[in-house]
Amino acid sequence: MRIPARYAPILFSALLSIIMVSIVSAFVLVISQGIHSGFPAQWLKSCVTTWPVAFIAVAIVAPWVRRVVGRVTA
């Protein structure tokens, strides 16, 4: 199954934001609280609550970043 190309920006935003939220949430939790028995549940809750914010931010900022990168690269 292939997704139509017109949905590429939305898919890009979704994938990038979920990857970044997963990595950063885990990092922050390990640094602040260490790995403990409730870590997986706390990490999942953190990801679920912060992902919508990250998704919207990436969806809004990504086009601007692409333009800036296009201007400063050869």
N, C-alpha and C positions, 0 to 999 in steps of 0.2 A: 504494500500500500504506500503510495506516495502522496505527499501533501502538496497542494498547488503552490507555485512560487510566490503568489501574492501574499501568502501567510508567512513567508520567511522572516520578516522583521519581528513578528509576534513570537514565532518559534525560537528565534535567536534570543530574544529578551527572556523568554521563559527558561530556556536551558542555561543561559549564562547566569541568570539570577539565582536559580536553584543550586547550581554548582557553587557559586560564591557564598551564598547564605549557608550552605552545608559546611563548607570549609571554615569560614569565619566563625560561625556559631560554635563549632567544635573547638576551635582554637581558643576562643574567649572563655568558654566553659572550663577547659583544661587549665588554662592559666589562672582563672579566678577561683575555681573550686577543686581542681584535680579530678582524677577519674575515680568515681565511686559507684556504688551499686545502683543508684538512681540516675546515673549519667545518661544512658540511652533515652530514657523517657524525657528527661529534661532537655536533651539535645533536640529530640523530635519536636517537643513543644516550642522550643526557641525557633526552630526552622519554620514551623507552620505559622507562627505569629509574625515573623519578620519577612517571610517570602513575599507577601503581597506588596509591601513597601518597596522591596528591592526590585520586583518585577516592574512596577510602575516607574521607578527611577530609571531603570535601564531602558525601558521603552521610550522614555522622554529624552534621555541624555544620549543614547547611542547614535542617533542620526547626526547630532551636532559633533560628537567625537569623530565620527567617520569623515565629516567635512574638514575638521581641523587636521586630522591625520593626512587627508588627501592634499591639503595645502602645504604642509610642511615636509612632505616626502617627495622624492624625485620620481 
